[in-house]
Amino acid sequence: MRTPLVYGIILNFNGKPLLLETLASVTQIVYPNFKIIVVDNGSTDDSQA
């Protein structure tokens, strides 16, 4: 049986202080077919999404 693809979408706006922590947490998800999409909405705090 094939494992369904699951997407995690993170929306970011000036979230630089929490973005790395959030990504570190999300990457701990144990699922074989998981993709993470980070969308930046015009941040001005040097967030690199």
C-alpha positions in Angstrom: 0.0 0.0 0.0 1.3 3.5 -0.9 1.8 6.1 1.8 -0.2 9.3 1.0 1.7 12.5 0.5 1.1 15.0 3.3 2.0 18.7 3.0 2.7 21.0 6.0 2.3 24.7 5.2 4.0 27.3 7.4 2.9 30.9 6.9 5.5 33.5 8.0 5.3 37.2 8.5 8.1 38.7 10.5 8.5 35.5 12.4 12.3 35.3 12.3 12.7 34.7 16.1 10.5 31.6 15.9 11.0 30.3 12.3 14.0 28.1 13.0 12.4 26.7 16.1 9.2 26.0 14.2 11.1 24.3 11.3 13.2 22.2 13.8 9.9 21.1 15.5 8.2 20.2 12.2 11.2 18.2 10.9 10.8 15.9 13.9 7.6 14.5 12.4 8.1 10.9 11.6 6.2 10.3 8.4 7.7 8.8 5.3 6.0 11.0 2.7 5.9 14.5 4.2 6.7 17.9 2.5 7.0 21.3 4.2 6.2 24.5 2.4 7.2 27.8 4.0 5.4 30.9 2.6 6.7 34.4 3.5 4.3 37.2 3.2 6.6 40.2 2.7 8.5 40.0 6.0 10.8 43.0 6.8 12.7 41.3 9.6 15.2 39.3 7.3 13.2 36.1 7.6 14.4 33.8 4.9 11.5 31.5 4.1 
